[in-house]
Amino acid sequence: MANPNLEMLHGMLYGKGLRFGQPSGLARVIAAMTGDHADVVPFQGPQIHDHAMTVAKVPARKYYWDADLLVDVHLAVCRWYTFDSVTVIADAYNLEVEALGAKMIYSDYAMPTVDVSDPLIKSPSDLEKIGPLDPSKGRIPYGIHAGQLCIQKAPGPFAGGFFCSPWSLICQAMGYPKAVRALKRDRAFAQALFDWAENQAIWPYMAALRKAGVKNANGADAWAAFPELTPELVIEWVVPSAQRLRERGKKELGMTISAGTAAGDYCEEDVTKFNKEVMFKCWDAAAMTFPLKIAFSGMGRTQEWDMRWLQEYAIKKGEGKKLPIMASMNGRFMRDSTPEQIVAKVQEYIDIMGRDGRLLLWIGNVPADTPPINVHTAVKATRVLGKYPIAKDLTKIIVEPPQFKPFDEWLKDQPEADIIFKAREK
């Protein structure tokens, strides 16, 4: 296994202008994040859990219970796609609430999900009845082991455990309508909910992760995206909560706890309502919880955005040097588009945001039924069009269709072959 510390050092030096050797994927990412650019625009590994499970043809009832299988499937599928980094995450919104007793819906073909018809929290009095999370219950041990495996098998600056951030956990436990009503109309109840989520539900899980040797945990928070929450509500509620967890984790556990991932993500669906001023406010709010200074787009309808706005924001907020941009390809766009449309979108992104470096491309979330040819096309287009220095006229560069082996044929020679093929057996 390559030494990730040396790869990151190579990336830092390469990005600063000492361009020697061939950067690894991790080095490319670091070069774009900390310096000017690498040899080519990096393609960051996306959230891919349901899609990876589908590509690998493993059953959900094994995949979402067996951490070794989950991590190995992620590693194999990400390597098949030749992403420059690996992101391992499962159904991170469900682990705590499930272990606390929420009713769940299980499937042979998709990740577990909360049964919203019978929420865990129906009234304020329920908070006292639930009690603190027992990290031996439910699939919390699976989450802990997955965090350990990420450190061992997919080392990097963000490797570690995953959890559900407080606001999204509250939405999982009681439903979004009642949760947001509490924020707006019942401040005392809302404060009690955050106290419960942070200290009774999440903290015991974090302590168990740290005891298992996991020093870094990232908390998903999609329910804090816009328009589910305004940037003002994110700043009022989500940011202080994330700060409390971060400070307590550092002080009591010597651990980095990063809550609020995806808070402020601009996910307006109506293109007629796209608003540059609101976008900037969302990105400002998001920056308050994100562990790195970066201009970030995630789950939103980015195929319809004017990406000059994101470029402008990155330059404006960079204080003399453009912020790194992590620009996403929308998941549904990736699933529903032709390869030609995907190439054109990659070309647009690189033309607008990549010429002055500090650009990383990724996919916000890859739907389960996304055609693999589309993902391979996005990666190849990035490698062809994103070579530095960027060509003056990208429209003149031909991106040939990607050539790749079918996953099963490719898998036969990979270290994850045995666990994946055995998982398919009934």
VEXTOR-204210 format. One record per residue (C-alpha): residue number from 1; residue in one letter; x, y, z. Coordinates in nm, 2 decimals, padded with zeros to 4 digits. Layout:
// residues N
PT; num; residu; u; v; w
PT; NUM; a; X; Y; Z
...
***
This chain:
// residues 426
PT; num; residu; u; v; w
PT; 1; m; 00.00; 00.00; 00.00
PT; 2; a; 00.13; 00.35; -00.09
PT; 3; n; 00.21; 00.58; 00.20
PT; 4; p; -00.07; 00.84; 00.22
PT; 5; n; 00.14; 01.09; 00.41
PT; 6; l; 00.41; 01.08; 00.13
PT; 7; e; 00.13; 01.11; -00.13
PT; 8; m; -00.02; 01.41; 00.04
PT; 9; l; 00.33; 01.57; 00.07
PT; 10; h; 00.39; 01.51; -00.30
PT; 11; g; 00.05; 01.68; -00.37
PT; 12; m; 00.13; 01.98; -00.16
PT; 13; l; 00.47; 02.03; -00.33
PT; 14; y; 00.33; 01.97; -00.67
PT; 15; g; 00.05; 02.22; -00.61
PT; 16; k; 00.31; 02.48; -00.50
PT; 17; g; 00.50; 02.44; -00.83
PT; 18; l; 00.75; 02.17; -00.76
PT; 19; r; 00.61; 01.95; -01.03
PT; 20; f; 00.81; 01.63; -01.02
PT; 21; g; 00.69; 01.27; -01.07
PT; 22; q; 00.34; 01.14; -01.15
PT; 23; p; 00.09; 01.25; -00.89
PT; 24; s; -00.13; 00.97; -00.74
PT; 25; g; -00.50; 01.03; -00.71
PT; 26; l; -00.47; 01.15; -00.35
PT; 27; a; -00.18; 01.38; -00.45
PT; 28; r; -00.39; 01.53; -00.72
PT; 29; v; -00.67; 01.61; -00.47
PT; 30; i; -00.42; 01.76; -00.23
PT; 31; a; -00.25; 01.97; -00.50
PT; 32; a; -00.59; 02.12; -00.60
PT; 33; m; -00.69; 02.18; -00.24
PT; 34; t; -00.37; 02.33; -00.11
PT; 35; g; -00.18; 02.47; -00.41
PT; 36; d; -00.26; 02.57; -00.77
PT; 37; h; -00.32; 02.25; -00.96
PT; 38; a; -00.19; 01.90; -01.03
PT; 39; d; -00.13; 01.75; -01.37
PT; 40; v; -00.50; 01.72; -01.43
PT; 41; v; -00.83; 01.82; -01.27
PT; 42; p; -00.89; 01.56; -01.00
PT; 43; f; -01.22; 01.36; -00.99
PT; 44; q; -01.31; 01.32; -00.63
PT; 45; g; -01.47; 00.99; -00.52
PT; 46; p; -01.84; 01.05; -00.47
PT; 47; q; -02.11; 00.92; -00.23
PT; 48; i; -02.18; 00.60; -00.40
PT; 49; h; -02.32; 00.34; -00.16
PT; 50; d; -02.64; 00.23; -00.33
PT; 51; h; -02.48; 00.24; -00.67
PT; 52; a; -02.17; 00.05; -00.56
PT; 53; m; -02.40; -00.22; -00.41
PT; 54; t; -02.59; -00.24; -00.74
PT; 55; v; -02.27; -00.26; -00.96
PT; 56; a; -02.13; -00.53; -00.73
PT; 57; k; -02.46; -00.72; -00.73
PT; 58; v; -02.46; -00.78; -00.35
PT; 59; p; -02.78; -00.80; -00.14
PT; 60; a; -02.87; -00.50; 00.07
PT; 61; r; -02.93; -00.72; 00.37
PT; 62; k; -02.57; -00.82; 00.37
PT; 63; y; -02.41; -00.50; 00.25
PT; 64; y; -02.57; -00.27; 00.51
PT; 65; w; -02.48; -00.51; 00.80
PT; 66; d; -02.13; -00.63; 00.71
PT; 67; a; -01.88; -00.35; 00.73
PT; 68; d; -01.60; -00.56; 00.56
PT; 69; l; -01.83; -00.61; 00.26
PT; 70; l; -01.94; -00.24; 00.25
PT; 71; v; -01.59; -00.11; 00.25
PT; 72; d; -01.45; -00.36; 00.01
PT; 73; v; -01.73; -00.30; -00.24
PT; 74; h; -01.66; 00.08; -00.22
PT; 75; l; -01.29; 00.02; -00.27
PT; 76; a; -01.34; -00.21; -00.57
PT; 77; v; -01.61; 00.00; -00.74
PT; 78; c; -01.42; 00.33; -00.69
PT; 79; r; -01.10; 00.17; -00.83
PT; 80; w; -01.29; 00.03; -01.13
PT; 81; y; -01.41; 00.39; -01.20
PT; 82; t; -01.05; 00.52; -01.14
PT; 83; f; -01.16; 00.80; -00.91
PT; 84; d; -00.88; 00.99; -00.76
PT; 85; s; -01.01; 00.93; -00.40
PT; 86; v; -01.24; 00.70; -00.22
PT; 87; t; -01.54; 00.81; -00.02
PT; 88; v; -01.69; 00.53; 00.20
PT; 89; i; -02.03; 00.61; 00.36
PT; 90; a; -02.33; 00.39; 00.41
PT; 91; d; -02.68; 00.49; 00.53
PT; 92; a; -02.53; 00.74; 00.77
PT; 93; y; -02.86; 00.90; 00.86
PT; 94; n; -03.01; 00.58; 01.01
PT; 95; l; -02.76; 00.43; 01.25
PT; 96; e; -02.83; 00.63; 01.56
PT; 97; v; -03.21; 00.65; 01.53
PT; 98; e; -03.23; 00.28; 01.45
PT; 99; a; -03.03; 00.19; 01.76
PT; 100; l; -03.25; 00.42; 01.97
PT; 101; g; -03.56; 00.22; 01.87
PT; 102; a; -03.71; 00.38; 01.57
PT; 103; k; -03.91; 00.16; 01.34
PT; 104; m; -03.73; 00.09; 01.02
PT; 105; i; -03.81; -00.04; 00.67
PT; 106; y; -03.57; -00.30; 00.54
PT; 107; s; -03.53; -00.41; 00.18
PT; 108; d; -03.33; -00.67; -00.02
PT; 109; y; -03.25; -00.40; -00.28
PT; 110; a; -03.20; -00.07; -00.10
PT; 111; m; -03.06; 00.08; 00.22
PT; 112; p; -03.26; 00.07; 00.54
PT; 113; t; -03.49; 00.37; 00.60
PT; 114; v; -03.69; 00.51; 00.88
PT; 115; d; -04.06; 00.43; 00.89
PT; 116; v; -04.20; 00.79; 00.90
PT; 117; s; -04.55; 00.67; 00.97
PT; 118; d; -04.45; 00.60; 01.33
PT; 119; p; -04.18; 00.84; 01.44
PT; 120; l; -03.96; 00.79; 01.74
PT; 121; i; -04.04; 01.13; 01.89
PT; 122; k; -04.41; 01.23; 01.88
PT; 123; s; -04.41; 01.48; 02.17
PT; 124; p; -04.16; 01.65; 02.40
PT; 125; s; -04.22; 01.39; 02.67
PT; 126; d; -04.07; 01.12; 02.45
PT; 127; l; -03.72; 01.27; 02.49
PT; 128; e; -03.71; 01.15; 02.85
PT; 129; k; -03.84; 00.80; 02.76
PT; 130; i; -03.58; 00.72; 02.49
PT; 131; g; -03.27; 00.73; 02.71
PT; 132; p; -02.91; 00.75; 02.58
PT; 133; l; -02.78; 00.55; 02.29
PT; 134; d; -02.62; 00.21; 02.37
PT; 135; p; -02.33; 00.17; 02.12
PT; 136; s; -02.37; -00.21; 02.13
PT; 137; k; -02.73; -00.19; 01.99
PT; 138; g; -02.85; -00.20; 01.63
PT; 139; r; -02.59; -00.14; 01.36
PT; 140; i; -02.37; 00.10; 01.56
PT; 141; p; -02.10; -00.18; 01.59
PT; 142; y; -02.11; -00.20; 01.21
PT; 143; g; -02.06; 00.18; 01.18
PT; 144; i; -01.77; 00.16; 01.43
PT; 145; h; -01.60; -00.13; 01.23
PT; 146; a; -01.65; 00.06; 00.91
PT; 147; g; -01.47; 00.36; 01.05
PT; 148; q; -01.18; 00.14; 01.15
PT; 149; l; -01.16; -00.02; 00.81
PT; 150; c; -01.17; 00.32; 00.64
PT; 151; i; -00.85; 00.42; 00.83
PT; 152; q; -00.68; 00.09; 00.74
PT; 153; k; -00.79; 00.05; 00.38
PT; 154; a; -00.87; 00.40; 00.25
PT; 155; p; -00.64; 00.63; 00.44
PT; 156; g; -00.65; 01.00; 00.37
PT; 157; p; -00.74; 01.34; 00.53
PT; 158; f; -01.11; 01.25; 00.57
PT; 159; a; -01.08; 00.88; 00.65
PT; 160; g; -01.28; 00.78; 00.96
PT; 161; g; -01.63; 00.72; 01.09
PT; 162; f; -01.96; 00.86; 00.97
PT; 163; f; -02.27; 00.97; 01.17
PT; 164; c; -02.59; 01.16; 01.13
PT; 165; s; -02.56; 01.53; 01.23
PT; 166; p; -02.80; 01.66; 01.50
PT; 167; w; -03.05; 01.85; 01.28
PT; 168; s; -03.09; 01.56; 01.03
PT; 169; l; -03.11; 01.32; 01.32
PT; 170; i; -03.40; 01.52; 01.47
PT; 171; c; -03.57; 01.51; 01.13
PT; 172; q; -03.52; 01.13; 01.12
PT; 173; a; -03.66; 01.09; 01.47
PT; 174; m; -03.98; 01.31; 01.44
PT; 175; g; -04.02; 01.40; 01.07
PT; 176; y; -03.91; 01.73; 00.90
PT; 177; p; -04.25; 01.92; 00.93
PT; 178; k; -04.26; 01.89; 01.30
PT; 179; a; -03.89; 01.95; 01.34
PT; 180; v; -03.88; 02.27; 01.14
PT; 181; r; -04.20; 02.39; 01.32
PT; 182; a; -04.02; 02.35; 01.65
PT; 183; l; -03.73; 02.57; 01.52
PT; 184; k; -03.97; 02.84; 01.42
PT; 185; r; -04.24; 02.83; 01.69
PT; 186; d; -04.11; 02.65; 02.00
PT; 187; r; -03.75; 02.75; 02.08
PT; 188; a; -03.74; 02.56; 02.42
PT; 189; f; -03.84; 02.24; 02.25
PT; 190; a; -03.59; 02.29; 01.97
PT; 191; q; -03.31; 02.35; 02.22
PT; 192; a; -03.41; 02.03; 02.40
PT; 193; l; -03.41; 01.84; 02.07
PT; 194; f; -03.06; 01.95; 01.99
PT; 195; d; -02.94; 01.87; 02.34
PT; 196; w; -03.08; 01.52; 02.31
PT; 197; a; -02.94; 01.47; 01.96
PT; 198; e; -02.59; 01.59; 02.05
PT; 199; n; -02.55; 01.44; 02.40
PT; 200; q; -02.78; 01.14; 02.42
PT; 201; a; -02.78; 01.01; 02.07
PT; 202; i; -02.45; 01.11; 01.90
PT; 203; w; -02.20; 01.15; 02.18
PT; 204; p; -02.21; 00.79; 02.30
PT; 205; y; -02.14; 00.68; 01.94
PT; 206; m; -01.85; 00.92; 01.91
PT; 207; a; -01.70; 00.80; 02.23
PT; 208; a; -01.73; 00.44; 02.11
PT; 209; l; -01.56; 00.53; 01.78
PT; 210; r; -01.28; 00.70; 01.96
PT; 211; k; -01.23; 00.40; 02.19
PT; 212; a; -01.20; 00.18; 01.88
PT; 213; g; -00.92; 00.40; 01.75
PT; 214; v; -01.12; 00.63; 01.51
PT; 215; k; -01.00; 00.99; 01.55
PT; 216; n; -01.21; 01.15; 01.28
PT; 217; a; -01.59; 01.14; 01.22
PT; 218; n; -01.79; 01.32; 00.95
PT; 219; g; -02.16; 01.39; 01.01
PT; 220; a; -02.40; 01.41; 00.71
PT; 221; d; -02.67; 01.68; 00.73
PT; 222; a; -02.87; 01.68; 00.41
PT; 223; w; -03.19; 01.80; 00.59
PT; 224; a; -02.99; 02.13; 00.66
PT; 225; a; -02.96; 02.20; 00.28
PT; 226; f; -03.15; 02.49; 00.12
PT; 227; p; -03.45; 02.53; 00.09
PT; 228; e; -03.52; 02.28; 00.38
PT; 229; l; -03.34; 02.53; 00.60
PT; 230; t; -03.26; 02.89; 00.51
PT; 231; p; -02.90; 03.00; 00.56
PT; 232; e; -03.03; 03.21; 00.85
PT; 233; l; -03.16; 02.90; 01.03
PT; 234; v; -02.84; 02.71; 00.95
PT; 235; i; -02.64; 02.98; 01.12
PT; 236; e; -02.88; 03.01; 01.41
PT; 237; w; -02.91; 02.64; 01.49
PT; 238; v; -02.69; 02.40; 01.29
PT; 239; v; -02.36; 02.60; 01.31
PT; 240; p; -02.36; 02.63; 01.69
PT; 241; s; -02.45; 02.27; 01.73
PT; 242; a; -02.16; 02.16; 01.50
PT; 243; q; -01.93; 02.39; 01.70
PT; 244; r; -02.03; 02.24; 02.03
PT; 245; l; -01.97; 01.88; 01.90
PT; 246; r; -01.63; 01.98; 01.75
PT; 247; e; -01.51; 02.16; 02.07
PT; 248; r; -01.63; 01.88; 02.30
PT; 249; g; -01.48; 01.61; 02.08
PT; 250; k; -01.14; 01.79; 02.07
PT; 251; k; -01.14; 01.86; 02.45
PT; 252; e; -01.28; 01.53; 02.58
PT; 253; l; -01.18; 01.27; 02.32
PT; 254; g; -00.89; 01.42; 02.12
PT; 255; m; -01.11; 01.36; 01.82
PT; 256; t; -01.22; 01.56; 01.52
PT; 257; i; -01.60; 01.56; 01.49
PT; 258; s; -01.73; 01.74; 01.18
PT; 259; a; -02.11; 01.78; 01.19
PT; 260; g; -02.31; 01.98; 00.94
PT; 261; t; -02.18; 01.83; 00.62
PT; 262; a; -02.42; 01.95; 00.34
PT; 263; a; -02.57; 02.22; 00.56
PT; 264; g; -02.64; 02.52; 00.34
PT; 265; d; -02.61; 02.31; 00.02
PT; 266; y; -02.81; 02.50; -00.25
PT; 267; c; -03.08; 02.25; -00.36
PT; 268; e; -03.35; 02.47; -00.50
PT; 269; e; -03.53; 02.27; -00.77
PT; 270; d; -03.72; 02.55; -00.94
PT; 271; v; -03.47; 02.71; -01.19
PT; 272; t; -03.69; 03.02; -01.20
PT; 273; k; -03.61; 03.08; -00.83
PT; 274; f; -03.23; 03.05; -00.87
PT; 275; n; -03.09; 03.35; -00.68
PT; 276; k; -02.72; 03.45; -00.68
PT; 277; e; -02.75; 03.64; -00.35
PT; 278; v; -02.92; 03.35; -00.17
PT; 279; m; -02.66; 03.11; -00.32
PT; 280; f; -02.38; 03.32; -00.17
PT; 281; k; -02.55; 03.32; 00.17
PT; 282; c; -02.59; 02.95; 00.16
PT; 283; w; -02.22; 02.90; 00.07
PT; 284; d; -02.13; 03.14; 00.36
PT; 285; a; -02.33; 02.93; 00.60
PT; 286; a; -02.19; 02.60; 00.47
PT; 287; a; -01.83; 02.74; 00.52
PT; 288; m; -01.90; 02.77; 00.89
PT; 289; t; -01.93; 02.39; 00.93
PT; 290; f; -01.71; 02.26; 00.66
PT; 291; p; -01.36; 02.16; 00.80
PT; 292; l; -01.18; 02.32; 00.50
PT; 293; k; -01.20; 02.66; 00.33
PT; 294; i; -01.36; 02.56; 00.01
PT; 295; a; -01.64; 02.66; -00.24
PT; 296; f; -01.87; 02.36; -00.25
PT; 297; s; -02.16; 02.24; -00.45
PT; 298; g; -02.33; 01.91; -00.36
PT; 299; m; -02.67; 01.77; -00.43
PT; 300; g; -02.82; 02.07; -00.60
PT; 301; r; -02.95; 02.10; -00.96
PT; 302; t; -02.60; 02.20; -01.07
PT; 303; q; -02.65; 02.12; -01.44
PT; 304; e; -02.88; 02.42; -01.45
PT; 305; w; -02.65; 02.66; -01.25
PT; 306; d; -02.46; 02.95; -01.39
PT; 307; m; -02.12; 02.81; -01.28
PT; 308; r; -01.97; 03.16; -01.32
PT; 309; w; -02.14; 03.24; -00.99
PT; 310; l; -01.95; 02.96; -00.81
PT; 311; q; -01.62; 03.08; -00.97
PT; 312; e; -01.70; 03.44; -00.87
PT; 313; y; -01.77; 03.33; -00.51
PT; 314; a; -01.44; 03.13; -00.49
PT; 315; i; -01.24; 03.43; -00.61
PT; 316; k; -01.43; 03.68; -00.39
PT; 317; k; -01.39; 03.47; -00.07
PT; 318; g; -01.03; 03.36; -00.14
PT; 319; e; -00.87; 03.67; 00.01
PT; 320; g; -00.62; 03.72; -00.27
PT; 321; k; -00.62; 03.36; -00.39
PT; 322; k; -00.92; 03.16; -00.52
PT; 323; l; -01.07; 02.91; -00.29
PT; 324; p; -01.06; 02.55; -00.41
PT; 325; i; -01.39; 02.46; -00.58
PT; 326; m; -01.55; 02.12; -00.53
PT; 327; a; -01.80; 02.12; -00.81
PT; 328; s; -02.06; 01.85; -00.83
PT; 329; m; -02.23; 01.68; -01.12
PT; 330; n; -02.59; 01.63; -01.02
PT; 331; g; -02.69; 01.27; -00.95
PT; 332; r; -03.00; 01.26; -01.16
PT; 333; f; -02.82; 01.44; -01.44
PT; 334; m; -02.56; 01.17; -01.43
PT; 335; r; -02.82; 00.89; -01.43
PT; 336; d; -03.05; 01.04; -01.70
PT; 337; s; -02.81; 01.20; -01.95
PT; 338; t; -02.63; 01.07; -02.25
PT; 339; p; -02.25; 01.04; -02.25
PT; 340; e; -02.24; 01.33; -02.50
PT; 341; q; -02.43; 01.55; -02.26
PT; 342; i; -02.20; 01.45; -01.97
PT; 343; v; -01.89; 01.54; -02.18
PT; 344; a; -02.04; 01.88; -02.26
PT; 345; k; -02.11; 01.95; -01.90
PT; 346; v; -01.75; 01.85; -01.79
PT; 347; q; -01.62; 02.08; -02.07
PT; 348; e; -01.83; 02.37; -01.94
PT; 349; y; -01.72; 02.32; -01.58
PT; 350; i; -01.35; 02.31; -01.67
PT; 351; d; -01.38; 02.60; -01.91
PT; 352; i; -01.54; 02.83; -01.64
PT; 353; m; -01.37; 02.71; -01.32
PT; 354; g; -01.06; 02.51; -01.41
PT; 355; r; -00.84; 02.74; -01.61
PT; 356; d; -00.69; 02.91; -01.30
PT; 357; g; -00.67; 02.58; -01.12
PT; 358; r; -00.80; 02.48; -00.77
PT; 359; l; -01.09; 02.28; -00.92
PT; 360; l; -01.21; 01.93; -00.82
PT; 361; l; -01.50; 01.76; -00.99
PT; 362; w; -01.72; 01.49; -00.83
PT; 363; i; -02.08; 01.36; -00.84
PT; 364; g; -02.31; 01.47; -00.56
PT; 365; n; -02.45; 01.12; -00.51
PT; 366; v; -02.46; 00.84; -00.77
PT; 367; p; -02.81; 00.69; -00.79
PT; 368; a; -02.83; 00.31; -00.78
PT; 369; d; -02.94; 00.27; -01.14
PT; 370; t; -02.70; 00.51; -01.30
PT; 371; p; -02.55; 00.35; -01.62
PT; 372; p; -02.18; 00.28; -01.54
PT; 373; i; -02.09; 00.42; -01.89
PT; 374; n; -02.20; 00.76; -01.77
PT; 375; v; -01.97; 00.76; -01.47
PT; 376; h; -01.68; 00.63; -01.67
PT; 377; t; -01.75; 00.90; -01.93
PT; 378; a; -01.74; 01.18; -01.67
PT; 379; v; -01.40; 01.06; -01.53
PT; 380; k; -01.25; 01.02; -01.88
PT; 381; a; -01.38; 01.36; -02.00
PT; 382; t; -01.22; 01.52; -01.69
PT; 383; r; -00.89; 01.35; -01.76
PT; 384; v; -00.89; 01.45; -02.12
PT; 385; l; -01.02; 01.80; -02.10
PT; 386; g; -00.87; 01.88; -01.76
PT; 387; k; -00.50; 01.84; -01.85
PT; 388; y; -00.29; 02.14; -01.74
PT; 389; p; -00.24; 02.38; -01.90
PT; 390; i; -00.60; 02.38; -02.01
PT; 391; a; -00.64; 02.39; -02.38
PT; 392; k; -00.75; 02.73; -02.52
PT; 393; d; -01.05; 02.59; -02.71
PT; 394; l; -01.19; 02.28; -02.53
PT; 395; t; -01.45; 02.23; -02.81
PT; 396; k; -01.18; 02.11; -03.04
PT; 397; i; -01.07; 01.83; -02.82
PT; 398; i; -01.23; 01.49; -02.89
PT; 399; v; -01.32; 01.27; -02.59
PT; 400; e; -01.34; 00.92; -02.72
PT; 401; p; -01.58; 00.68; -02.55
PT; 402; p; -01.42; 00.52; -02.25
PT; 403; q; -01.30; 00.16; -02.28
PT; 404; f; -01.34; -00.05; -01.97
PT; 405; k; -01.40; -00.42; -01.87
PT; 406; p; -01.73; -00.52; -01.73
PT; 407; f; -01.71; -00.50; -01.35
PT; 408; d; -01.74; -00.88; -01.30
PT; 409; e; -01.46; -00.95; -01.55
PT; 410; w; -01.24; -00.68; -01.40
PT; 411; l; -01.32; -00.80; -01.04
PT; 412; k; -01.17; -01.15; -01.09
PT; 413; d; -00.82; -01.01; -01.05
PT; 414; q; -00.89; -00.78; -00.76
PT; 415; p; -00.83; -00.85; -00.39
PT; 416; e; -01.20; -00.79; -00.31
PT; 417; a; -01.32; -01.06; -00.55
PT; 418; d; -01.37; -01.34; -00.29
PT; 419; i; -01.58; -01.13; -00.04
PT; 420; i; -01.80; -00.99; -00.32
PT; 421; f; -01.86; -01.31; -00.51
PT; 422; k; -01.94; -01.50; -00.18
PT; 423; a; -02.18; -01.22; -00.07
PT; 424; r; -02.39; -01.30; -00.38
PT; 425; e; -02.44; -01.66; -00.27
PT; 426; k; -02.78; -01.72; -00.11
***
